Structures are given as structure tokens and as C-alpha cells.
Amino acid sequence: RLQRDEDEQAADDVARARALVAELDWTPLRPWVEFLHGEVLLRAGRAAEAETVFADARTLAEVLDDACWIALTGRGLASARARRGDPAGAAAAPVSYTHLTL
């Protein structure tokens, strides 16, 4: 629904996904669902909240040592920082993934 610009419906879908991930204790999927939550927040003009969500999701992705989630959440973090007027912070958000095991 995010791709179709159905933001309200997307927010509802993401809220349900977040609840399901918590209920089923699907920790490995949390970074992806939190990334989607951050995207919903960005679209709603809530860049500061989105930055916090992306940063938390990024931390979990690093703990999980998952290069895909790290890249995805890094992109979100960069987007939020750019939206908040912090181009240097946005440029610093992506990291080298060479230290990760793939």
C-alpha cells in the first residue's frame, strides 16, 4: 500500500504487522517491519520519530548480523536525516558491510 500511496491503509497494515511480529516473537523480521513503520512516519511528516525508529531497527539488524536489514534500515536512517535537513548525517548513515558474515 505504500507503493500505491495508500498511506492510511499502509499505517494500519504496518500496525498489524508490528503486533503480529511481537505476538509471535519474530525478532529476525522486526527490522523489516520497523523499517516499514519508519516509512509510514516519514510519509506523515514525522521525520524525527522515523529517525528514531530507523535507528532502533538498525541496531537490532546489527545485533542480528543481517546485512540486508542493515542496508535497508541504513537507507531509512539516511532518508530521515536528509528530510530533517542533516545531509552530513544522511551521508554517514550507510556503513560498510564487509565486516558481516553473509
N, C-alpha and C positions, 0 to 999 in steps of 0.2 A: 504494500500500500504506500510505502514511502516513495517508491518509484513512480507511482501514479499520482503523487501529490495529494493523497487522501490522508492528511496529517492526523485528523481526529481519530479516524479508524485505526491508523497505524499506532497511535498512542494507546488505544485500547488493546490492540493485539500485543504490543510490547509489554504492557502491564500484565496481561495474562501469561505471556511467556516468562516474565520475571517471577511471577508467582509459581508457575509450574517448575521452573528450574530450582527454586528454593524448596518447594514441597518434595521434589524427587531427589534433592541433593546432587544435582548435576553440575558440580563445580567446574568440570572441564569445559562446559558450554557457557558458563557465566560471562566470560569476557565478550563473547559474540553478542549475547543478549543485552549486556550493558552497553556495548557499542551502539546497538540499535536504539537503546534508551537515550544515549547521548545525542544521536542524530535527531530524534524527536525533539529533544530540548533545544538543539541548535535551530531547528525549523521554527520553534516557538519564540525565538529571540532570547533564549535563556543561556547565553554563551558561558557565563561564569559557572552555572550549575553543570552544564555539559562538560566543561573542562575538568571539573571535579570527578564526574562520572567516568570520563575517559581515563583520567589519571589513576583512579582506583582500579579500573578494568585492566589498565596496562600493568599495574603492579601484580595483579593476580596472574595475568598472562606470563609475566616474567617468572613468577613462582612456579607456574606450571611448565615453564621452559618450552612454550609453544610459539614457534616463530611466526606462524600465521596470525595468531591472535595478537602477538606483539606488533606486527606490522599494521594490522587493522586498527588497533587501538592507538598506535602512534599516529596514524593518519587522522583519526578523530581528534586527538590531542592537538595536532598541528592546525586543524581546521578551527577548533575552538579558540586557540591562541590568536590565529590570524583574525578571526571575527572580533576578538576583543582588542585588536589594534596592537598586537605584540608580534611583529614579523620575525624578530630575532628568536623569540621563544618558539614560534612556529617552525622555523628552520632547524632548531635544535631538537625538536620532538622526535623525528626519526632517529633510529640508532643503527649501529652495525649489528648484523645478525650472525656474524661469523663465530661468535662465542657459543652459539646454541648448537645443540645436537639435533640433527634433522632425521 
